[in-house]
Amino acid sequence: MGDFWIYLLVAALGGVTVVTRCFFFMFEQELPFPAWADRGLRYAPIAALSAVIIPEIVMKNGALIADWRDARIYAAAVGAAFYFWRRGQGQAVLGTILIGMAVYLPLHIGLGW
């Protein structure tokens, strides 16, 4: 592939990136959005997090965890319990991360789970 095509490809990818990231800023007035799409987008963040986090917790090397001695399971359970206990109060997300890591690290490093 020649230099011209590489520069053209980089410029095209840059243009697509700018257009997709600035799409909603290009119009002076707010675009009409269907109510069904607005309701559906409320669940998009939790669906994306679930799609990334749940396989990371329950799988190891592409297979389901077969042993109960896995630090990720306990850290996720304790972190989720803490979040639901402190939900609605400030710093619930930060506390969830700190509590989950406080459970994970001793089990993983200390016990070798």
All heavy atoms as an XYZ file, in Angstrom:
885
protein
N       0.855     -1.171      0.000
C       0.000      0.000      0.000
C       0.900      1.232      0.000
O       1.801      1.341      0.818
C      -0.904     -0.029      1.230
C      -1.940      1.067      1.217
S      -2.990      1.175      2.673
C      -3.884     -0.331      2.637
N       0.622      2.134     -0.899
C       1.443      3.332     -1.014
C       1.139      4.353      0.062
O       0.138      4.277      0.779
N       2.037      5.341      0.165
C       1.871      6.390      1.171
C       0.579      7.166      0.979
O      -0.073      7.549      1.952
C       3.060      7.347      1.126
C       4.318      6.706      1.682
O       4.199      5.689      2.390
O       5.411      7.238      1.403
N       0.185      7.406     -0.265
C      -1.041      8.161     -0.534
C      -2.240      7.479      0.098
O      -3.076      8.116      0.728
C      -1.250      8.310     -2.052
C      -2.598      8.865     -2.394
C      -2.881     10.204     -2.203
C      -3.602      8.026     -2.879
C      -4.132     10.698     -2.506
C      -4.848      8.525     -3.185
C      -5.112      9.863     -3.000
N      -2.347      6.172     -0.055
C      -3.501      5.436      0.459
C      -3.498      5.403      1.989
O      -4.553      5.445      2.622
C      -3.548      4.020     -0.105
C      -3.835      4.046     -1.572
C      -2.975      3.778     -2.582
C      -5.079      4.402     -2.175
N      -3.594      3.928     -3.798
C      -4.901      4.321     -3.567
C      -6.319      4.789     -1.686
C      -5.919      4.587     -4.475
C      -7.332      5.062     -2.590
C      -7.129      4.971     -3.965
N      -2.324      5.353      2.570
C      -2.245      5.372      4.030
C      -2.716      6.720      4.563
O      -3.504      6.786      5.504
C      -0.814      5.049      4.499
C      -0.494      3.585      4.184
C      -0.653      5.336      5.990
C       0.929      3.192      4.470
N      -2.243      7.814      3.937
C      -2.680      9.143      4.366
C      -4.170      9.330      4.140
O      -4.867      9.921      4.974
C      -1.888     10.232      3.639
C      -0.436     10.266      4.024
C       0.556     10.358      3.052
C      -0.039     10.208      5.357
C       1.898     10.392      3.398
C       1.294     10.244      5.712
C       2.253     10.334      4.724
O       3.575     10.368      5.081
N      -4.680      8.838      3.040
C      -6.112      8.936      2.755
C      -6.921      8.154      3.786
O      -7.953      8.621      4.275
C      -6.409      8.425      1.337
C      -7.871      8.513      0.905
C      -8.322      9.957      0.837
C      -8.062      7.813     -0.430
N      -6.455      6.975      4.129
C      -7.142      6.148      5.122
C      -7.144      6.821      6.495
O      -8.176      6.863      7.175
C      -6.478      4.776      5.209
C      -7.101      3.787      6.169
C      -8.503      3.418      5.735
C      -6.231      2.551      6.266
N      -6.026      7.368      6.910
C      -5.949      8.057      8.200
C      -6.873      9.275      8.198
O      -7.594      9.530      9.178
C      -4.489      8.453      8.517
C      -4.424      9.401      9.698
C      -3.653      7.216      8.777
N      -6.892     10.032      7.116
C      -7.772     11.197      7.033
C      -9.244     10.780      7.059
O     -10.071     11.410      7.732
C      -7.470     11.991      5.764
N      -9.592      9.723      6.357
C     -10.972      9.240      6.348
C     -11.400      8.754      7.731
O     -12.507      9.064      8.194
C     -11.135      8.128      5.318
N     -10.532      8.005      8.397
C     -10.857      7.538      9.742
C     -10.977      8.710     10.720
O     -11.833      8.711     11.603
C      -9.811      6.539     10.226
C      -9.859      5.174      9.548
C      -8.665      4.333      9.976
C     -11.147      4.463      9.868
N     -10.124      9.699     10.573
C     -10.230     10.899     11.403
C     -11.529     11.633     11.164
O     -12.189     12.088     12.096
N     -11.934     11.748      9.899
C     -13.204     12.396      9.572
C     -14.397     11.656     10.148
O     -15.315     12.262     10.701
N     -14.393     10.348     10.037
C     -15.490      9.548     10.601
C     -15.531      9.715     12.120
O     -16.611      9.836     12.708
C     -15.333      8.068     10.203
C     -16.262      7.177     11.001
C     -15.574      7.895      8.718
N     -14.385      9.743     12.759
C     -14.330      9.911     14.208
C     -14.909     11.260     14.620
O     -15.705     11.342     15.554
C     -12.891      9.778     14.713
O     -12.399      8.490     14.355
C     -12.800      9.969     16.208
N     -14.517     12.329     13.927
C     -15.015     13.663     14.259
C     -16.525     13.732     14.056
O     -17.252     14.247     14.911
C     -14.287     14.739     13.423
C     -14.983     16.079     13.533
C     -12.844     14.852     13.867
N     -17.020     13.206     12.956
C     -18.458     13.267     12.676
C     -19.248     12.483     13.719
O     -20.259     12.954     14.233
C     -18.759     12.770     11.248
C     -20.244     12.561     11.035
C     -18.215     13.755     10.232
N     -18.807     11.282     14.053
C     -19.573     10.481     15.008
C     -19.523     11.054     16.417
O     -20.499     10.971     17.155
C     -19.080      9.022     15.039
O     -17.687      9.000     15.339
C     -19.332      8.340     13.710
N     -18.428     11.645     16.806
C     -18.337     12.205     18.158
C     -19.008     13.563     18.276
O     -19.418     13.959     19.357
C     -16.892     12.293     18.602
C     -16.265     10.921     18.711
C     -15.046     10.958     19.560
N     -14.485      9.625     19.644
C     -14.436      8.932     20.744
N     -14.924      9.436     21.844
N     -13.899      7.736     20.767
N     -19.098     14.295     17.203
C     -19.683     15.632     17.239
C     -21.084     15.675     16.633
O     -21.632     16.754     16.416
C     -18.780     16.609     16.499
S     -17.155     16.774     17.226
N     -21.680     14.537     16.365
C     -22.953     14.482     15.654
C     -24.026     15.325     16.338
O     -24.748     16.078     15.695
C     -23.422     13.033     15.523
C     -24.705     12.888     14.772
C     -24.716     13.018     13.394
C     -25.885     12.647     15.425
C     -25.893     12.896     12.684
C     -27.068     12.513     14.735
C     -27.073     12.640     13.361
N     -24.154     15.234     17.655
C     -25.225     15.939     18.351
C     -24.931     17.420     18.548
O     -25.821     18.182     18.901
C     -25.503     15.271     19.699
C     -26.083     13.899     19.535
C     -25.306     12.776     19.761
C     -27.389     13.733     19.130
C     -25.833     11.513     19.605
C     -27.932     12.473     18.962
C     -27.145     11.364     19.202
N     -23.692     17.836     18.325
C     -23.347     19.244     18.439
C     -23.467     19.994     17.116
O     -23.320     21.200     17.071
C     -21.916     19.404     18.972
C     -21.702     18.784     20.310
C     -20.801     17.764     20.480
C     -22.426     19.222     21.406
C     -20.604     17.185     21.711
C     -22.244     18.650     22.652
C     -21.336     17.625     22.804
N     -23.730     19.285     16.042
C     -23.771     19.896     14.714
C     -25.063     20.647     14.440
O     -25.127     21.439     13.519
C     -23.573     18.824     13.637
C     -22.208     18.228     13.606
S     -22.130     17.011     12.307
C     -20.468     16.446     12.478
N     -26.086     20.401     15.229
C     -27.384     21.006     14.956
C     -27.683     22.063     16.003
O     -27.369     21.914     17.174
C     -28.472     19.928     14.982
C     -28.193     18.808     14.008
C     -27.688     17.599     14.444
C     -28.412     18.981     12.653
C     -27.423     16.569     13.561
C     -28.150     17.964     11.765
C     -27.656     16.754     12.214
N     -28.339     23.155     15.557
C     -28.636     24.252     16.466
C     -29.753     23.910     17.439
O     -29.744     24.341     18.575
C     -28.999     25.507     15.679
C     -27.810     26.111     14.964
C     -28.147     27.429     14.310
O     -29.145     28.056     14.709
O     -27.401     27.819     13.408
N     -30.732     23.167     16.971
C     -31.822     22.783     17.864
C     -31.720     21.298     18.194
O     -31.065     20.545     17.493
C     -33.164     23.091     17.226
C     -33.432     22.311     15.943
C     -34.746     22.726     15.321
O     -35.324     23.712     15.726
N     -35.201     21.989     14.343
N     -32.370     20.920     19.273
C     -32.312     19.529     19.705
C     -33.067     18.636     18.724
O     -34.149     18.975     18.259
C     -32.931     19.417     21.095
C     -32.753     18.066     21.718
C     -33.237     18.043     23.145
O     -33.051     19.052     23.847
O     -33.798     17.011     23.551
N     -32.455     17.512     18.406
C     -33.090     16.572     17.492
C     -34.228     15.841     18.189
O     -34.096     15.455     19.357
C     -32.075     15.547     16.996
C     -30.944     16.079     16.133
C     -29.943     14.968     15.849
C     -31.491     16.616     14.841
N     -35.344     15.634     17.516
C     -36.426     14.860     18.141
C     -35.988     13.405     18.309
O     -35.392     12.809     17.411
C     -37.585     14.993     17.150
C     -36.961     15.369     15.860
C     -35.694     16.101     16.178
N     -36.259     12.869     19.461
C     -35.840     11.510     19.794
C     -37.084     10.734     20.189
O     -37.817     11.174     21.072
C     -34.832     11.579     20.942
C     -33.798     10.519     20.923
C     -32.949     10.374     19.848
C     -33.667      9.652     21.981
C     -31.983      9.395     19.829
C     -32.711      8.667     21.983
C     -31.868      8.541     20.896
N     -37.340      9.594     19.579
C     -38.544      8.838     19.944
C     -38.508      8.406     21.413
O     -37.445      8.108     21.962
C     -38.500      7.607     19.043
C     -37.491      7.909     17.990
C     -36.582      8.958     18.522
N     -39.677      8.374     22.028
C     -39.767      8.019     23.448
C     -39.264      6.599     23.698
O     -38.611      6.339     24.705
C     -41.199      8.175     23.940
N     -39.533      5.678     22.768
C     -39.098      4.294     22.954
C     -37.578      4.183     22.954
O     -36.999      3.404     23.684
C     -39.714      3.370     21.911
C     -39.357      3.718     20.500
C     -40.047      4.507     19.648
C     -38.191      3.296     19.787
N     -39.393      4.620     18.450
C     -38.258      3.877     18.500
C     -37.113      2.485     20.094
C     -37.280      3.663     17.540
C     -36.133      2.286     19.132
C     -36.232      2.868     17.869
N     -36.920      4.997     22.130
C     -35.456      4.982     22.079
C     -34.868      5.592     23.351
O     -33.859      5.108     23.870
C     -34.961      5.731     20.854
N     -35.508      6.642     23.848
C     -35.049      7.270     25.085
C     -35.168      6.308     26.259
O     -34.261      6.205     27.086
C     -35.851      8.537     25.348
C     -35.240      9.393     26.425
O     -33.999      9.443     26.507
O     -36.005     10.018     27.186
N     -36.263      5.576     26.331
C     -36.430      4.574     27.398
C     -35.392      3.463     27.273
O     -34.835      3.003     28.259
C     -37.838      3.969     27.340
C     -38.890      4.796     28.012
C     -40.175      4.004     28.210
N     -40.584      3.261     27.030
C     -41.362      3.713     26.060
N     -41.821      4.955     26.115
N     -41.693      2.958     25.031
N     -35.137      3.034     26.050
C     -34.165      1.968     25.833
C     -32.751      2.378     26.181
O     -31.964      1.571     26.694
N     -32.405      3.636     25.925
C     -31.048      4.107     26.210
C     -30.770      4.243     27.705
O     -29.610      4.310     28.108
C     -30.787      5.427     25.501
C     -30.562      5.297     23.994
C     -30.441      6.672     23.361
C     -29.333      4.470     23.706
N     -31.801      4.255     28.516
C     -31.588      4.299     29.966
C     -30.899      3.029     30.455
O     -30.205      3.046     31.461
C     -32.911      4.460     30.697
C     -33.517      5.808     30.515
C     -34.775      5.933     31.314
N     -35.496      7.125     30.897
C     -36.736      7.373     31.192
N     -37.426      6.523     31.920
N     -37.306      8.469     30.768
N     -31.119      1.923     29.754
C     -30.560      0.643     30.169
C     -29.230      0.328     29.478
O     -28.615     -0.690     29.788
C     -31.566     -0.483     29.893
C     -32.861     -0.269     30.620
C     -33.981      0.201     29.951
C     -32.955     -0.507     31.983
C     -35.177      0.406     30.629
C     -34.132     -0.298     32.667
C     -35.245      0.156     31.981
O     -36.410      0.369     32.648
N     -28.791      1.155     28.573
C     -27.561      0.882     27.827
C     -26.323      0.824     28.713
O     -25.516     -0.095     28.570
C     -27.387      1.910     26.711
N     -26.123      1.744     29.659
C     -24.904      1.654     30.476
C     -24.833      0.376     31.316
O     -23.785     -0.266     31.383
C     -24.970      2.895     31.375
C     -25.844      3.843     30.639
C     -26.838      2.999     29.910
N     -25.940     -0.006     31.937
C     -25.906     -1.212     32.759
C     -25.749     -2.454     31.894
O     -25.086     -3.411     32.279
C     -27.152     -1.305     33.671
C     -26.963     -2.391     34.731
C     -28.403     -1.568     32.892
C     -25.944     -2.076     35.749
N     -26.318     -2.436     30.702
C     -26.152     -3.580     29.800
C     -24.705     -3.699     29.332
O     -24.146     -4.800     29.276
C     -27.089     -3.440     28.597
N     -24.074     -2.579     29.029
C     -22.676     -2.606     28.589
C     -21.761     -3.060     29.725
O     -20.859     -3.873     29.513
C     -22.262     -1.221     28.095
N     -22.000     -2.558     30.935
C     -21.185     -2.984     32.071
C     -21.365     -4.470     32.350
O     -20.397     -5.180     32.626
C     -21.558     -2.180     33.312
C     -20.885     -0.836     33.450
C     -21.460     -0.075     34.641
C     -19.397     -0.988     33.614
N     -22.596     -4.933     32.271
C     -22.845     -6.360     32.500
C     -22.151     -7.217     31.459
O     -21.609     -8.278     31.779
C     -24.347     -6.636     32.479
O     -24.980     -5.943     33.509
N     -22.168     -6.775     30.221
C     -21.539     -7.547     29.149
C     -20.029     -7.633     29.320
O     -19.404     -8.595     28.882
C     -21.875     -6.932     27.799
N     -19.436     -6.660     29.978
C     -17.985     -6.664     30.172
C     -17.593     -7.317     31.501
O     -16.671     -8.124     31.562
C     -17.430     -5.216     30.115
C     -15.989     -5.162     30.519
C     -17.620     -4.645     28.726
N     -18.311     -6.993     32.557
C     -17.895     -7.409     33.898
C     -18.285     -8.840     34.227
O     -17.480     -9.593     34.787
C     -18.451     -6.429     34.948
C     -17.760     -5.080     34.778
C     -18.263     -6.948     36.351
C     -18.307     -3.991     35.632
N     -19.499     -9.261     33.907
C     -19.955    -10.600     34.302
C     -19.074    -11.704     33.714
O     -18.661    -12.604     34.455
C     -21.444    -10.787     33.988
C     -22.263     -9.905     34.937
C     -21.863    -12.244     34.117
C     -23.729     -9.884     34.680
N     -18.736    -11.689     32.423
C     -17.822    -12.730     31.940
C     -16.459    -12.699     32.626
O     -15.839    -13.743     32.841
C     -17.686    -12.435     30.446
C     -18.901    -11.680     30.094
C     -19.241    -10.885     31.311
N     -15.996    -11.518     32.995
C     -14.708    -11.409     33.680
C     -14.754    -12.037     35.069
O     -13.759    -12.564     35.557
C     -14.296     -9.937     33.781
C     -12.919     -9.710     34.300
C     -11.833    -10.270     33.397
O     -11.996    -10.270     32.177
O     -10.801    -10.711     33.942
N     -15.921    -12.008     35.703
C     -16.061    -12.564     37.043
C     -16.234    -14.078     37.002
O     -15.646    -14.795     37.813
C     -17.244    -11.905     37.782
C     -16.929    -10.439     38.048
C     -17.556    -12.624     39.092
C     -18.100     -9.644     38.564
N     -17.045    -14.588     36.089
C     -17.411    -16.009     36.120
C     -16.606    -16.890     35.172
O     -16.830    -18.093     35.132
C     -18.925    -16.201     35.850
C     -19.750    -15.491     36.885
C     -19.287    -15.739     34.453
N     -15.685    -16.314     34.401
C     -14.906    -17.113     33.456
C     -13.410    -16.937     33.689
O     -12.955    -15.879     34.121
C     -15.248    -16.736     32.018
C     -16.673    -17.038     31.636
S     -17.045    -16.603     29.958
C     -16.356    -17.997     29.120
N     -12.684    -18.000     33.379
C     -11.226    -17.954     33.462
C     -10.683    -18.726     32.265
O     -11.030    -19.887     32.066
C     -10.759    -18.588     34.767
C      -9.285    -18.466     35.013
C      -8.944    -18.993     36.387
C      -7.500    -18.706     36.711
N      -7.175    -19.151     38.063
N      -9.849    -18.092     31.460
C      -9.274    -18.696     30.248
C     -10.342    -19.226     29.297
O     -10.204    -20.296     28.719
C      -8.290    -19.814     30.613
C      -7.102    -19.303     31.386
O      -6.677    -18.169     31.186
N      -6.573    -20.114     32.273
N     -11.455    -18.502     29.185
C     -12.498    -18.864     28.235
C     -13.458    -19.940     28.692
O     -14.310    -20.371     27.927
N     -13.366    -20.395     29.926
C     -14.267    -21.424     30.452
C     -14.835    -20.951     31.792
O     -14.220    -20.148     32.497
C     -13.526    -22.736     30.634
N     -16.015    -21.460     32.126
C     -16.614    -21.098     33.402
C     -15.742    -21.580     34.557
O     -15.091    -22.616     34.479
C     -18.007    -21.719     33.527
C     -19.092    -21.093     32.663
C     -20.386    -21.879     32.800
C     -19.327    -19.647     33.037
N     -15.759    -20.828     35.630
C     -14.977    -21.189     36.812
C     -15.586    -22.453     37.416
O     -16.782    -22.516     37.686
C     -14.992    -20.040     37.839
C     -14.318    -18.808     37.255
C     -14.321    -20.466     39.129
C     -14.455    -17.583     38.103
N     -14.770    -23.456     37.634
C     -15.247    -24.728     38.176
C     -14.936    -24.865     39.664
O     -15.420    -25.791     40.300
C     -14.620    -25.890     37.406
N     -14.149    -23.970     40.216
C     -13.719    -24.064     41.601
C     -14.324    -22.910     42.392
O     -14.408    -21.781     41.910
C     -12.187    -24.008     41.651
C     -11.627    -24.359     43.002
O     -12.383    -24.874     43.841
O     -10.417    -24.134     43.205
N     -14.738    -23.167     43.614
C     -15.313    -22.122     44.456
C     -14.251    -21.200     45.038
O     -14.575    -20.148     45.576
C     -16.138    -22.735     45.582
C     -15.334    -23.625     46.496
C     -15.094    -24.945     46.337
C     -14.650    -23.223     47.673
N     -14.296    -25.421     47.342
C     -14.003    -24.376     48.194
C     -14.506    -22.022     48.350
C     -13.244    -24.345     49.342
C     -13.737    -22.010     49.502
C     -13.126    -23.152     49.986
N     -12.989    -21.580     44.924
C     -11.903    -20.770     45.459
C     -11.387    -19.798     44.401
O     -10.296    -19.945     43.893
C     -10.777    -21.659     45.958
C     -11.156    -22.481     47.165
C     -10.021    -23.325     47.627
N      -9.606    -24.197     46.515
C      -8.422    -24.773     46.421
N      -7.527    -24.588     47.329
N      -8.146    -25.537     45.399
N     -12.202    -18.808     44.095
C     -11.809    -17.756     43.167
C     -12.135    -16.417     43.815
O     -13.287    -16.147     44.168
C     -12.534    -17.891     41.834
C     -11.883    -17.055     40.757
O     -11.666    -15.852     40.992
O     -11.565    -17.604     39.691
N     -11.137    -15.597     43.989
C     -11.283    -14.336     44.712
C     -12.256    -13.387     44.028
O     -12.903    -12.583     44.704
C      -9.919    -13.668     44.861
N     -12.392    -13.484     42.720
C     -13.277    -12.564     41.998
C     -14.733    -12.724     42.407
O     -15.473    -11.744     42.485
C     -13.125    -12.762     40.493
C     -11.738    -12.410     40.002
C     -11.581    -12.720     38.561
N     -11.669    -14.175     38.381
C     -11.587    -14.776     37.213
N     -11.424    -14.076     36.127
N     -11.653    -16.079     37.127
N     -15.148    -13.958     42.652
C     -16.540    -14.207     43.034
C     -16.857    -13.537     44.366
O     -17.870    -12.847     44.513
C     -16.810    -15.720     43.114
C     -16.639    -16.350     41.744
C     -18.203    -15.991     43.662
C     -16.653    -17.857     41.762
N     -15.988    -13.719     45.352
C     -16.217    -13.144     46.675
C     -16.114    -11.625     46.647
O     -16.907    -10.934     47.298
C     -15.230    -13.741     47.679
C     -15.445    -15.213     47.861
C     -14.597    -16.133     47.260
C     -16.511    -15.685     48.594
C     -14.796    -17.492     47.408
C     -16.728    -17.045     48.750
C     -15.867    -17.947     48.155
O     -16.076    -19.280     48.295
N     -15.171    -11.099     45.915
C     -15.022     -9.646     45.826
C     -16.241     -9.023     45.152
O     -16.728     -7.981     45.600
C     -13.751     -9.295     45.052
N     -16.748     -9.643     44.105
C     -17.937     -9.115     43.428
C     -19.157     -9.185     44.330
O     -19.963     -8.245     44.373
C     -18.192     -9.888     42.137
N     -19.321    -10.275     45.070
C     -20.468    -10.421     45.973
C     -20.429     -9.385     47.097
O     -21.441     -8.734     47.389
C     -20.507    -11.833     46.543
N     -19.265     -9.210     47.712
C     -19.145     -8.232     48.798
C     -19.296     -6.810     48.256
O     -19.957     -5.967     48.876
C     -17.796     -8.411     49.539
C     -17.543     -7.285     50.520
C     -17.780     -9.749     50.256
N     -18.712     -6.536     47.102
C     -18.859     -5.211     46.500
C     -20.304     -4.898     46.154
O     -20.796     -3.793     46.406
N     -21.024     -5.868     45.599
C     -22.435     -5.658     45.268
C     -23.265     -5.450     46.531
O     -24.149     -4.579     46.568
C     -22.969     -6.844     44.467
N     -22.990     -6.229     47.578
C     -23.720     -6.063     48.837
C     -23.474     -4.670     49.424
O     -24.411     -4.012     49.891
C     -23.295     -7.148     49.826
N     -22.223     -4.215     49.381
C     -21.913     -2.877     49.888
C     -22.638     -1.812     49.078
O     -23.187     -0.867     49.643
C     -20.402     -2.620     49.851
C     -20.037     -1.240     50.312
C     -19.919     -0.955     51.656
C     -19.819     -0.217     49.397
C     -19.594      0.322     52.085
C     -19.493      1.054     49.815
C     -19.383      1.324     51.163
N     -22.644     -1.969     47.765
C     -23.301     -0.965     46.927
C     -24.797     -0.885     47.249
O     -25.351      0.206     47.388
C     -23.103     -1.269     45.440
C     -23.837     -0.281     44.578
C     -23.303      0.979     44.344
C     -25.077     -0.581     44.031
C     -23.977      1.907     43.581
C     -25.762      0.340     43.271
C     -25.208      1.584     43.049
O     -25.887      2.503     42.306
N     -25.466     -2.021     47.360
C     -26.903     -1.997     47.631
C     -27.200     -1.511     49.056
O     -28.254     -0.946     49.310
C     -27.526     -3.362     47.367
C     -27.643     -3.647     45.905
C     -26.921     -4.672     45.331
C     -28.448     -2.874     45.087
C     -27.010     -4.927     43.976
C     -28.552     -3.111     43.734
C     -27.828     -4.147     43.179
N     -26.251     -1.701     49.965
C     -26.419     -1.187     51.321
C     -26.273      0.337     51.345
O     -27.025      1.023     52.028
C     -25.388     -1.844     52.234
C     -25.372     -1.312     53.627
C     -26.432     -1.208     54.485
C     -24.242     -0.815     54.336
N     -26.032     -0.686     55.685
C     -24.681     -0.435     55.615
C     -22.897     -0.675     54.017
C     -23.828      0.095     56.574
C     -22.054     -0.155     54.975
C     -22.518      0.216     56.236
N     -25.319      0.895     50.593
C     -25.028      2.334     50.609
C     -25.604      3.085     49.416
O     -25.303      4.264     49.242
C     -23.517      2.555     50.643
C     -22.815      1.926     51.822
C     -23.258      2.532     53.102
N     -22.667      3.848     53.223
C     -22.793      4.634     54.260
N     -23.509      4.248     55.286
N     -22.220      5.803     54.284
N     -26.415      2.428     48.612
C     -26.978      3.052     47.412
C     -27.744      4.318     47.791
O     -28.463      4.356     48.758
C     -27.902      2.064     46.720
C     -28.555      2.595     45.490
C     -29.407      1.570     44.835
N     -30.192      0.837     45.827
C     -30.917     -0.214     45.534
N     -30.959     -0.670     44.325
N     -31.595     -0.828     46.477
N     -27.600      5.338     46.980
C     -28.298      6.594     47.213
C     -27.519      7.554     48.096
O     -27.888      8.709     48.230
N     -26.480      7.086     48.726
C     -25.645      7.959     49.542
C     -24.390      8.282     48.756
O     -24.009      7.573     47.836
C     -25.291      7.272     50.854
C     -26.511      6.949     51.679
C     -26.170      6.186     52.935
O     -25.013      5.926     53.204
N     -27.187      5.841     53.694
N     -23.722      9.343     49.110
C     -22.528      9.757     48.392
C     -21.404      8.735     48.484
O     -21.299      7.986     49.452
N     -20.598      8.664     47.462
C     -19.407      7.816     47.406
C     -19.703      6.321     47.433
O     -18.853      5.532     47.833
C     -18.439      8.169     48.540
C     -18.047      9.626     48.591
C     -17.338     10.088     47.333
O     -16.628      9.334     46.712
N     -17.543     11.335     46.958
N     -20.905      5.900     47.016
C     -21.250      4.470     47.007
C     -20.397      3.716     45.989
O     -19.964      2.593     46.254
C     -22.732      4.273     46.715
N     -20.139      4.313     44.837
C     -19.372      3.634     43.796
C     -17.907      3.493     44.229
O     -17.316      2.418     44.090
C     -19.489      4.379     42.453
C     -18.584      3.758     41.413
C     -20.931      4.372     41.981
N     -17.341      4.548     44.774
C     -15.959      4.481     45.246
C     -15.831      3.458     46.372
O     -14.885      2.668     46.407
C     -15.477      5.850     45.719
C     -14.061      5.905     46.278
C     -13.052      5.480     45.217
C     -13.756      7.285     46.800
N     -16.777      3.441     47.277
C     -16.762      2.471     48.361
C     -16.875      1.046     47.848
O     -16.227      0.134     48.379
N     -17.676      0.848     46.815
C     -17.816     -0.480     46.221
C     -16.481     -0.965     45.674
O     -16.094     -2.119     45.883
C     -18.875     -0.447     45.094
O     -20.111     -0.022     45.642
C     -19.030     -1.796     44.441
N     -15.781     -0.095     44.987
C     -14.484     -0.462     44.425
C     -13.487     -0.765     45.542
O     -12.770     -1.783     45.495
C     -13.952      0.656     43.508
C     -14.856      0.788     42.288
C     -12.513      0.389     43.089
C     -14.598      2.019     41.460
N     -13.440      0.083     46.549
C     -12.485     -0.111     47.646
C     -12.779     -1.384     48.437
O     -11.857     -2.154     48.755
C     -12.498      1.099     48.573
C     -11.966      2.398     47.968
C     -12.131      3.551     48.946
C     -10.520      2.241     47.556
N     -14.043     -1.635     48.744
C     -14.415     -2.835     49.497
C     -14.136     -4.087     48.660
O     -13.607     -5.083     49.164
C     -15.895     -2.772     49.919
C     -16.116     -1.659     50.922
C     -16.384     -4.105     50.460
C     -15.429     -1.839     52.240
N     -14.493     -4.042     47.374
C     -14.235     -5.188     46.505
C     -12.755     -5.514     46.412
O     -12.350     -6.679     46.481
N     -11.916     -4.492     46.282
C     -10.475     -4.728     46.216
C      -9.914     -5.163     47.561
O      -8.966     -5.951     47.615
C      -9.752     -3.464     45.725
C     -10.012     -3.157     44.263
S      -9.659     -4.525     43.151
C      -7.893     -4.644     43.293
N     -10.519     -4.678     48.658
C     -10.073     -5.099     49.988
C     -10.358     -6.579     50.222
O      -9.663     -7.229     51.001
C     -10.753     -4.250     51.061
N     -11.358     -7.123     49.570
C     -11.640     -8.556     49.661
C     -10.794     -9.323     48.647
O     -10.239    -10.379     48.954
C     -13.147     -8.820     49.433
C     -13.431    -10.305     49.295
C     -13.958     -8.227     50.570
N     -10.675     -8.785     47.445
C      -9.982     -9.494     46.361
C      -8.487     -9.681     46.636
O      -7.956    -10.779     46.477
C     -10.182     -8.735     45.049
C      -9.423     -9.323     43.892
C      -9.886    -10.450     43.241
C      -8.224     -8.757     43.461
C      -9.190    -11.011     42.181
C      -7.519     -9.300     42.406
C      -8.012    -10.424     41.767
O      -7.311    -10.978     40.726
N      -7.814     -8.608     47.021
C      -6.356     -8.671     47.147
C      -5.869     -9.676     48.190
O      -4.957    -10.457     47.890
C      -5.786     -7.272     47.405
C      -5.811     -6.355     46.187
C      -5.342     -4.954     46.554
C      -4.979     -6.919     45.058
N      -6.423     -9.709     49.400
C      -5.938    -10.729     50.350
C      -6.216    -12.158     49.868
O      -5.380    -13.044     50.071
C      -6.710    -10.435     51.640
C      -7.154     -9.038     51.511
C      -7.330     -8.784     50.054
N      -7.373    -12.374     49.245
C      -7.675    -13.720     48.762
C      -6.774    -14.115     47.598
O      -6.302    -15.248     47.523
C      -9.144    -13.822     48.346
C     -10.176    -13.719     49.468
C     -11.578    -13.734     48.894
C     -10.004    -14.846     50.468
N      -6.534    -13.179     46.695
C      -5.752    -13.479     45.498
C      -4.251    -13.555     45.806
O      -3.574    -14.508     45.396
C      -6.021    -12.444     44.411
C      -5.325    -12.733     43.130
N      -5.674    -13.772     42.319
C      -4.286    -12.110     42.522
C      -4.893    -13.794     41.260
N      -4.034    -12.782     41.358
N      -3.749    -12.561     46.503
C      -2.316    -12.515     46.788
C      -1.979    -13.380     48.001
O      -1.018    -14.162     47.969
C      -1.842    -11.073     46.998
C      -2.006    -10.284     45.698
C      -0.395    -11.031     47.467
C      -1.752     -8.801     45.833
N      -2.759    -13.249     49.064
C      -2.446    -13.967     50.288
C      -2.695    -15.475     50.194
O      -1.863    -16.274     50.614
N      -3.845    -15.874     49.683
C      -4.194    -17.294     49.607
C      -3.926    -17.919     48.242
O      -4.036    -19.128     48.085
C      -5.666    -17.495     49.979
C      -6.063    -17.079     51.403
C      -7.546    -17.282     51.604
C      -5.264    -17.869     52.426
N      -3.640    -17.082     47.263
C      -3.348    -17.589     45.923
C      -4.564    -18.044     45.139
O      -4.476    -18.831     44.220
N      -5.732    -17.539     45.523
C      -6.956    -17.920     44.810
C      -6.935    -17.253     43.487
O      -7.315    -16.520     42.916
C      -8.188    -17.547     45.595
C      -8.394    -18.410     46.809
C      -7.538    -19.322     47.332
C      -9.532    -18.410     47.664
N      -8.063    -19.899     48.450
C      -9.296    -19.353     48.681
C     -10.712    -17.702     47.686
C     -10.199    -19.607     49.673
C     -11.611    -17.945     48.692
C     -11.365    -18.908     49.674
